[in-house]
Amino acid sequence: MCHEKSFSSIPDQQEFIRRYQKCILALKEISKQRRSVEKRLEQAKQEKRKTEIQAKLMQEDKKWLEQQEREMEAEKQRKLEEKKAKEEAERVLAQEREREAEIQRELAAQNRMCACF
């Protein structure tokens, strides 16, 4: 009607109105479906973001736990080394005491020998 100059009236107005209303309903349905698809797309994007955030948080938690494990292992190693050093110091001290006792015994034996003469 708009494009043809010679067209001035609608022959079957009732049919035109019926088709017009049908087109309007179809366009509304298409629009509704499009909004529904867009809404599902937005929800999917949000879920993807949540999943990415959760994965990132889990990765950070994993790194933190690994760091804690390394620190605990280092602390265990340090304590073990301290224990070994303490045991070694005690062993050396015991050896020194034994040497001192041996020297004391030798001195006592020499003193007894000197006392006899």
Backbone as JSON, one array per atom type, in Angstrom:
{
  "sequence": "MCHEKSFSSIPDQQEFIRRYQKCILALKEISKQRRSVEKRLEQAKQEKRKTEIQAKLMQEDKKWLEQQEREMEAEKQRKLEEKKAKEEAERVLAQEREREAEIQRELAAQNRMCACF",
  "N": [[0.82, -1.18, 0.0], [1.9, 1.24, 0.75], [3.92, 1.52, -1.08], [2.94, 1.55, -3.59], [1.5, 3.8, -5.77], [-0.94, 3.7, -7.01], [-2.52, 2.18, -5.44], [-5.19, 2.39, -3.38], [-7.13, 1.51, -1.63], [-8.05, -1.13, 0.66], [-8.96, -4.26, -0.39], [-10.19, -6.48, 1.03], [-10.86, -5.8, 4.01], [-11.3, -7.04, 6.51], [-9.92, -9.49, 6.29], [-7.37, -8.44, 5.93], [-6.99, -7.17, 8.43], [-7.14, -9.4, 10.08], [-4.86, -10.84, 9.2], [-2.95, -8.91, 9.8], [-3.14, -8.78, 12.61], [-2.39, -11.38, 13.16], [0.26, -11.33, 12.26], [1.3, -9.46, 14.06], [1.01, -10.9, 16.46], [2.75, -13.03, 15.86], [5.18, -11.63, 15.61], [5.39, -10.69, 18.24], [5.67, -13.13, 19.56], [8.08, -14.01, 18.44], [9.72, -12.02, 19.43], [9.44, -12.5, 22.17], [10.55, -15.08, 22.32], [13.12, -14.43, 21.52], [13.94, -12.75, 23.62], [13.87, -14.67, 25.63], [15.89, -16.44, 24.76], [18.06, -14.69, 24.86], [18.08, -14.2, 27.6], [18.67, -16.78, 28.58], [21.18, -17.03, 27.43], [22.56, -15.0, 28.81], [22.37, -16.03, 31.4], [23.89, -18.34, 31.02], [26.37, -17.19, 30.48], [26.84, -15.98, 32.95], [26.96, -18.25, 34.58], [29.2, -19.43, 33.46], [31.11, -17.5, 34.15], [30.96, -17.73, 36.94], [31.88, -20.37, 37.21], [34.46, -20.07, 36.2], [35.49, -18.3, 38.1], [35.26, -19.9, 40.39], [37.01, -21.94, 39.66], [39.38, -20.49, 39.55], [39.57, -19.67, 42.22], [39.81, -22.19, 43.41], [42.25, -22.95, 42.34], [43.9, -21.04, 43.52], [43.52, -21.78, 46.19], [44.65, -24.31, 46.06], [47.32, -23.67, 45.48], [47.91, -22.3, 47.84], [47.62, -24.35, 49.75], [49.63, -26.08, 48.86], [51.84, -24.45, 49.36], [51.64, -24.3, 52.16], [52.1, -26.98, 52.77], [54.76, -27.22, 51.83], [56.01, -25.45, 53.6], [55.48, -26.72, 56.04], [56.87, -29.11, 55.63], [59.45, -28.09, 55.38], [59.76, -27.09, 57.95], [59.62, -29.48, 59.43], [61.94, -30.68, 58.43], [63.85, -28.85, 59.33], [63.56, -29.14, 62.13], [64.29, -31.82, 62.37], [66.95, -31.66, 61.55], [67.91, -30.0, 63.59], [67.53, -31.72, 65.75], [69.29, -33.8, 65.05], [71.68, -32.35, 65.12], [71.74, -31.68, 67.82], [71.87, -34.24, 68.98], [74.34, -35.0, 67.93], [75.96, -33.09, 69.16], [75.58, -33.85, 71.83], [76.71, -36.39, 71.7], [79.37, -35.77, 71.09], [79.98, -34.32, 73.39], [79.69, -36.34, 75.3], [81.79, -38.0, 74.48], [83.93, -36.29, 75.02], [83.69, -36.09, 77.8], [84.18, -38.74, 78.43], [86.85, -38.92, 77.59], [87.98, -37.08, 79.36], [87.47, -38.44, 81.74], [89.06, -40.69, 81.31], [91.57, -39.48, 81.19], [91.66, -38.55, 83.83], [91.68, -40.99, 85.16], [94.11, -42.0, 84.25], [95.84, -40.06, 85.33], [95.34, -40.46, 88.02], [96.29, -43.05, 88.25], [98.98, -42.6, 87.69], [99.6, -40.95, 89.83], [99.32, -42.77, 91.92], [101.35, -44.47, 91.33], [103.51, -42.76, 91.73], [103.27, -42.25, 94.43], [103.99, -44.61, 95.51], [106.72, -44.78, 95.36]],
  "CA": [[0.0, 0.0, 0.0], [2.76, 2.42, 0.84], [4.86, 1.59, -2.19], [2.24, 1.68, -4.88], [0.67, 5.0, -5.82], [-2.28, 3.39, -7.52], [-3.25, 1.4, -4.44], [-5.86, 3.38, -2.54], [-7.99, 0.9, -0.61], [-7.83, -2.54, 0.94], [-10.16, -4.93, -0.88], [-10.85, -7.26, 2.09], [-10.32, -5.22, 5.24], [-11.35, -8.02, 7.6], [-8.8, -10.41, 6.08], [-6.17, -7.66, 6.19], [-6.9, -6.99, 9.88], [-6.83, -10.71, 10.65], [-3.46, -11.12, 8.9], [-2.16, -7.94, 10.56], [-3.11, -9.23, 14.0], [-1.6, -12.61, 13.17], [1.66, -10.9, 12.14], [1.68, -8.83, 15.33], [1.19, -11.99, 17.42], [3.96, -13.76, 15.49], [6.31, -10.78, 15.98], [5.49, -10.72, 19.71], [6.21, -14.45, 19.93], [9.5, -13.99, 18.08], [10.38, -11.14, 20.41], [9.45, -13.24, 23.45], [11.55, -16.14, 22.2], [14.44, -13.81, 21.49], [14.27, -12.36, 25.0], [14.13, -15.91, 26.37], [17.21, -16.91, 24.34], [19.04, -13.74, 25.42], [18.13, -14.44, 29.04], [19.42, -18.03, 28.78], [22.57, -16.73, 27.1], [23.12, -14.23, 29.93], [22.53, -16.98, 32.51], [25.02, -19.21, 30.68], [27.58, -16.39, 30.68], [27.03, -15.83, 34.4], [27.41, -19.55, 35.08], [30.58, -19.59, 33.01], [31.93, -16.63, 35.0], [31.02, -18.36, 38.27], [32.75, -21.54, 37.1], [35.84, -19.57, 36.07], [35.88, -17.76, 39.41], [35.46, -21.04, 41.29], [38.25, -22.62, 39.25], [40.48, -19.63, 39.97], [39.67, -19.79, 43.68], [40.33, -23.52, 43.72], [43.67, -22.93, 41.99], [44.56, -20.27, 44.58], [43.51, -22.63, 47.38], [45.63, -25.39, 45.83], [48.64, -23.07, 45.66], [48.08, -22.01, 49.27], [47.83, -25.63, 50.42], [50.97, -26.55, 48.49], [52.78, -23.61, 50.11], [51.58, -24.74, 53.55], [52.78, -28.28, 52.83], [56.2, -26.97, 51.72], [56.47, -24.84, 54.84], [55.46, -27.76, 57.07], [57.97, -30.03, 55.33], [60.69, -27.39, 55.72], [59.81, -27.05, 59.42], [59.99, -30.84, 59.86], [63.35, -30.87, 58.08], [64.64, -28.02, 60.24], [63.53, -29.78, 63.45], [65.09, -33.03, 62.26], [68.36, -31.24, 61.53], [68.22, -29.54, 64.94], [67.62, -32.92, 66.6], [70.54, -34.47, 64.71], [72.78, -31.52, 65.63], [71.73, -31.82, 69.28], [72.39, -35.58, 69.27], [75.77, -34.98, 67.63], [76.61, -32.31, 70.23], [75.57, -34.69, 73.02], [77.68, -37.47, 71.47], [80.7, -35.17, 71.22], [80.14, -34.01, 74.81], [79.9, -37.62, 75.99], [83.15, -38.43, 74.16], [84.84, -35.43, 75.77], [83.61, -36.52, 79.2], [84.88, -40.03, 78.51], [88.28, -38.61, 77.51], [88.36, -36.47, 80.63], [87.48, -39.51, 82.74], [90.24, -41.5, 81.0], [92.72, -38.7, 81.64], [91.63, -38.57, 85.29], [92.11, -42.32, 85.58], [95.55, -42.09, 84.0], [96.5, -39.22, 86.34], [95.22, -41.15, 89.31], [97.22, -44.18, 88.2], [100.34, -42.05, 87.79], [99.77, -40.48, 91.2], [99.5, -43.94, 92.76], [102.69, -44.97, 91.09], [104.43, -41.82, 92.35], [103.12, -42.35, 95.85], [104.65, -45.83, 95.93], [108.18, -44.59, 95.33]],
  "C": [[0.87, 1.26, 0.0], [3.61, 2.6, -0.4], [4.18, 1.79, -3.55], [1.31, 2.88, -4.83], [-0.76, 4.7, -6.22], [-3.13, 2.64, -6.51], [-3.87, 2.36, -3.45], [-6.75, 2.77, -1.48], [-7.69, -0.59, -0.48], [-9.1, -3.27, 0.51], [-10.92, -5.69, 0.21], [-10.25, -6.81, 3.43], [-10.3, -6.22, 6.39], [-10.2, -9.01, 7.5], [-7.47, -9.7, 6.37], [-5.93, -7.5, 7.69], [-6.52, -8.32, 10.55], [-5.35, -11.04, 10.41], [-2.53, -10.17, 9.68], [-2.02, -8.39, 12.01], [-2.27, -10.51, 14.15], [-0.11, -12.27, 13.09], [2.15, -10.29, 13.44], [1.92, -9.91, 16.38], [2.47, -12.77, 17.13], [5.2, -12.94, 15.87], [6.49, -10.74, 17.5], [6.08, -12.04, 20.18], [7.7, -14.52, 19.61], [10.29, -13.16, 19.09], [10.5, -11.82, 21.76], [10.51, -14.34, 23.42], [12.96, -15.56, 22.2], [14.86, -13.36, 22.88], [14.6, -13.59, 25.85], [15.53, -16.45, 26.04], [18.29, -15.99, 24.93], [19.19, -13.94, 26.93], [18.92, -15.71, 29.35], [20.9, -17.82, 28.47], [23.25, -15.98, 28.25], [23.33, -15.14, 31.14], [23.73, -17.9, 32.26], [26.34, -18.47, 30.88], [27.88, -16.23, 32.16], [27.53, -17.14, 35.01], [28.86, -19.8, 34.69], [31.52, -18.75, 33.87], [32.07, -17.22, 36.39], [31.98, -19.55, 38.26], [34.21, -21.11, 36.99], [36.35, -19.04, 37.4], [36.15, -18.9, 40.38], [36.75, -21.77, 40.95], [39.46, -21.81, 39.7], [40.68, -19.72, 41.49], [40.23, -21.14, 44.09], [41.82, -23.58, 43.43], [44.45, -22.18, 43.06], [44.63, -21.09, 45.87], [44.55, -23.74, 47.26], [47.05, -24.86, 46.04], [48.92, -22.82, 47.13], [48.38, -23.29, 50.04], [49.23, -26.18, 50.11], [52.04, -25.76, 49.25], [52.82, -24.04, 51.57], [52.31, -26.07, 53.72], [54.3, -28.1, 52.74], [56.75, -26.39, 53.02], [56.5, -25.86, 55.97], [56.62, -28.73, 56.87], [59.31, -29.39, 55.69], [60.86, -27.32, 57.24], [60.19, -28.41, 59.99], [61.47, -31.08, 59.62], [64.24, -30.09, 59.04], [64.7, -28.65, 61.63], [64.37, -31.05, 63.46], [66.59, -32.7, 62.28], [68.8, -30.75, 62.91], [68.41, -30.73, 65.88], [68.93, -33.65, 66.33], [71.73, -33.69, 65.25], [72.88, -31.64, 67.15], [72.3, -33.18, 69.68], [73.89, -35.64, 69.02], [76.53, -34.22, 68.72], [76.67, -33.13, 71.52], [76.58, -35.83, 72.9], [79.1, -36.95, 71.65], [80.99, -34.86, 72.69], [80.4, -35.27, 75.62], [81.31, -38.14, 75.72], [84.17, -37.6, 74.94], [84.85, -35.81, 77.25], [84.37, -37.84, 79.4], [86.39, -39.81, 78.46], [88.77, -38.0, 78.82], [88.45, -37.53, 81.73], [88.71, -40.4, 82.54], [91.51, -40.78, 81.46], [92.8, -38.71, 83.16], [92.11, -39.92, 85.83], [93.62, -42.48, 85.4], [96.34, -41.26, 85.03], [96.47, -39.88, 87.71], [96.18, -42.33, 89.36], [98.65, -43.7, 88.33], [100.6, -41.57, 89.23], [99.97, -41.65, 92.14], [100.9, -44.49, 92.58], [103.73, -44.06, 91.77], [104.38, -41.95, 93.86], [103.84, -43.59, 96.37], [106.14, -45.62, 96.02], [108.6, -43.67, 96.37]]
}
